[in-house]
């Protein structure tokens, strides 16, 4: 069985970012399964270099919103 590591799971929810996705990420943070610095580092090194499209800042802004919600 293959299972995503919790930080990777959180980042997969970044694209869609509907209410359920935000709740899932908040749960992972509150349960201590993800931490702020690792999430930011993984985004910057493993996801951001591959983001294309008309709104490249959308993902970073969404991540910032999640960080502010999970770690006020």
N, C-alpha and C positions, 0 to 999 in steps of 0.2 A: 504494500500500500504506500502510495506517495502522498505526502501531506505538506502543504506550504508552511514554512516557518512563519510565526505570527507577524513579524514586520513585513514580510513579503505578502502575506494575506491582506494586511491593511493597505499596502500600496496597490493591490489589484482593485481595491474599491475606490481608489482615487478618481479614476476616469468617469465612472457613473455618478458617484457621490449623491445618491438619493438618501432620503431620511433613514432608511434601514441600514445603509452602508455607514453613515455617520454613527448611528447607535452601535453598530458592530465594533467600530474602531474605538469608541468611547469605552465599551465593555472590555476590550483587550487592554486598554490603558489602565482602567480601574482595577482590573484583575492582576495587574503587574506583569502581563505577558509581553507588552511592548514598552519601550522607553523612548523619550523624546529625542535624545541625541542619535540613537541608532536609527530611528525612523528618518530623521533628516539626512543622515549620512547615506543611508541606503538609497533614498530618493535622489540625492545629488550624484552619487556614483553609479548607480545601477539603473535608474529610470530616466532621469532628466536628459542624459546625452541622446536618448532615442526618441524623445518627444518631438513630433512634427505637427504641422497644421497651422491654422490661421491664428490661434490663440495660445502661444507657448507659455504665457504667464498664468493661464487659467489653472494649471496643475499646481504651480507653486502657491498661488493664492488660496486654493482649496486646502493644500497641506497646511498653510499658515492658519486657516480657520480651524482645522482639526486640532492643531497644536494648542491654539488658544482655548479651545473647548475642553481638551483633555488635561492640559497642564496649565491652569490659570495662574 
